[in-house]
Amino acid sequence: MINATEIRSAIVAGKFTVAELEEITQAVKFARNQLSRKNVYSFRAGDLVKFTNPKTRVTFTGTVDRVKTKYVLVQTNQGRYNVPAVLLESA
C-alpha cells in the first residue's frame, strides 16, 4: 500500500495530469466527508473532547455543547468554538 509521503512526492513531482489531480481531489474530499460524518455520529452533548487549531497548533479541551451536520460546538475555558468534526478526538 502506498503511504501519504509517497503520494505527496508523486504529486509534487508532477507525475499526474490535470484530470488525474482532479480525481485525487474528489477522492480526498469524499474521504474527508465520510470521516466527518463518522465523527459527528460518535459525539453527544456533554462528551469531553480535544482538538488542535490547525493554524496556531494550540490544543483545546472542552465539552460538546451541540452536534450539527458537519461541525460540533465545543465549550472550552477559552470560549466556544465551532469545530469541524474531523478535528475532534475524545479526551
N, C-alpha and C positions, 0 to 999 in steps of 0.2 A: 504494500500500500504506500502511496506517495504521502509524504508529510508536508506540513504547511511551508516549511523552508524551501523545499524543492519546488512547490507550486509558485511561491513568491519569486524565486530565482528565474523560473521559466517565463513568468510574466514580465519581469524587469528586462530579461534578455531579449524580449521581443519575438518570441517563438510562436506567437499566436496572431491570427488575422483579427480584424475588427469584429467580424461576425462571431468568431470563437470567444473573444473577450466579452462580447455581449451575452453569450450563452453562460459564461462563467459568472458574470454579474447577476444574471437572473437566478442562477443556482444558489449563489450566496444569499441573495435577498429571500429566496424561498426557505432556505435553511434557517436564516435568522428569524423569519416569521414563525416557523414551526417551533423553534426554541422559545420564543416569546410566548406563544400560546401554551406550551407545556408549563412554563414557569408561572404564568398567570393562574392556571388551574391548581398549582401547588401551594399558593399562598392564600391565607384567610386573614381577615381583620384581627389584629391582636398578635399576630406572629412576630417574633423577633427576627430581624433581617439585617444584613450589612451589604454595603455597596461601595465601590470606589469610583470617585468622579474621574472620568477619563481625561479631563483637561488638567486638573490640578493634582491628580494622583492621591488625593486625600480620601481615607476610608471613613465612612459614616456607619454608625449602628443606630437602629431605631425600630419602631414597631409599625406594622402595616396598619394604616388608617382606613384605606379604601382600595379595593381592587377594581380596575377599569378594564377595558378591552385589551390594550397593549401596555398600559402603564399602571404603576402601583403608587399610591400616595403613601409616603413614609414620613412619620413624625420622628424627628431626631431632636437632640438637645440644641442643635444649631438652627432648627427651623423645620419647615415642612417641605418635602421635595416630591416632585412628580418624576418618578424614576422608571425608565424602560425596564420591563420585566426581565430582559436578558441580562441585565447588570446585577440583579439581586441574587443573594445567597442566603441560606438560613444561617443564623448566627448561633 
